[in-house]
Amino acid sequence: MRAHHHCEPEGLPGWPAAQDAHAPQAASGKRAARVDEARHHGHRQGTYPPLPPLLDDAVAQLVHGSPALLTELVEQYGSPLNLVWPHLLRNNTRKLTEVLRSHGVNHAIFYGAKVNKSQAFLHAAVQEGIGVDVSSLYEAADALAAGAQPARLCATGPAKTAAFLQMLVAQGSLISIDSREELHDLEQCLHTGTSDHPARVLLRYRPDACASSRFGMGAEELRDCLGRLAGRQAPITVEGFHFHLGGYAVAPRVQAVRELLPWVREARRHGLALSMLDIGGGLPIRYVDSTAYEMFLAAQDGGHYRHGQVPASFYPYGGPADASTWLAQLLVSPCADGLNVAESLRTAGLTLAIEPGRSLVDQAAISVFRVTRTKPLAPGRCVVFVEGSSFSACETWFGSEFLVDPLLVPADTGQPLGAMPQPCQAYIAGHSCLDDDVLTHRWIEFARTPQPGDLLVYANTAGYQMDLLENEFHRHPMPRRIAVTRTAAGGMDFSPDDNRPE
Ligand SMILES: *Cc1c(COP(=O)(O)O)cnc(C)c1O
């Protein structure tokens, strides 16, 4: 599954490629790992550098401000419990819009809906007036149910079915065409369909940086499509070009824009009136403080992990730029003819489209697990079993690790001091019989050994963590998803966001 993660555009959220800046860290970690393997199940080691999560104030208000309420919510809705804050998606959208406005570029934002199954997030995106990037009939239907304007849906993904294409044409939604074959299928669909308006398409380009990717089209295929679309009778309007890259670097995206500008001119020479350049998603977010992250990467070795191995790659959890900074960097990057990206787009009369998934749900959810019991493994070391599984905090299933420490919320908050449990180093395991059901392989430092009934809070899980792999393994019911909204009085209101009754 790990190969799936590397480098390929689309796929899952896309981890840094092997040549990423973090790779040397991982490599040196591996060398150290061999030394450490012998003792990895051994006794408590020296303390490890912490990775406390960055928390939005709205989230901190609950987790730190009202821990007893959090405990009550888990009692009511069960463990694990996913809590989402839809207003944070709106805040994140505004920050990106502000950057785009301040650089004077015409823009369109499509929320990458696959990042999370929350309907409340879709509502928030619609309320904020942005479009939605959908990759299935079901995502499209949910976006429409949330009130999205059909014309503001953009359908991506390489293997749209005939039924999906038909629906998109009927709705007048934008369709990113991934291949000549998909264009052919769309033509077929127009022949058989009864639509009275043209299909609106983007052509998905395969940037030179990922020539072996299965997504998008290279020069020959693109030329072919343009030729077919220019001379044709069938009602298809080409609105622009699209790409989406794995990884989180600005430079390859600038380069892809540079590669596409001549294609825009070429298409216009064919008489096609293009107006959009869609650069996909991949805007990075920060889960932990950058300095803490650098310190952690520099210090970590196999001894930090219960199995003695540092994973080969990580998402850049404490990267140098947040999404807004990243977008600003992209817009001012030198592009072509002495112009930066923003100027090039303006000069070419192009609307810049982006499809942020993860960055729009930054901070907007937490996943709360109740501790079932703690089992000692060695002096100072234990495993914490939680009620729930790693399918609800799923990074480890991709051969990596969520480099954010879970927060311990003791159940006995407010009880008199007395038998204060000892500190310990613990890894966190789920309740299933799968040996791989581990939420956190790292030895987490707990000042107080977690006790049955305590809560472990994984912060910032909205982006591909909380519900990507969730299922009913062992016939456990699906975790609940509850939306937190702010009341006029500054309090919190909780309502189900999963179509299940209270
Ligand atoms: C997954 C995906 C996105 C969203 O990516 P993020 O990294 O979550 O911003 C956008 N566009 C396409 C085509 C995708 O496949």
The ligand as an ORCA input file, in Angstrom:
! r2SCAN-3c Opt
* xyz 0 1
  C      -7.260     14.491     -3.926
  C      -7.374     15.542     -4.952
  C      -7.435     16.876     -4.567
  C      -7.280     17.341     -3.139
  O      -5.956     17.179     -2.685
  P      -5.486     17.763     -1.265
  O      -4.084     17.290     -1.137
  O      -6.372     17.186     -0.229
  O      -5.583     19.248     -1.343
  C      -7.643     17.814     -5.565
  N      -7.747     17.462     -6.870
  C      -7.658     16.186     -7.264
  C      -7.768     15.864     -8.714
  C      -7.467     15.181     -6.333
  O      -7.370     13.916     -6.732
*
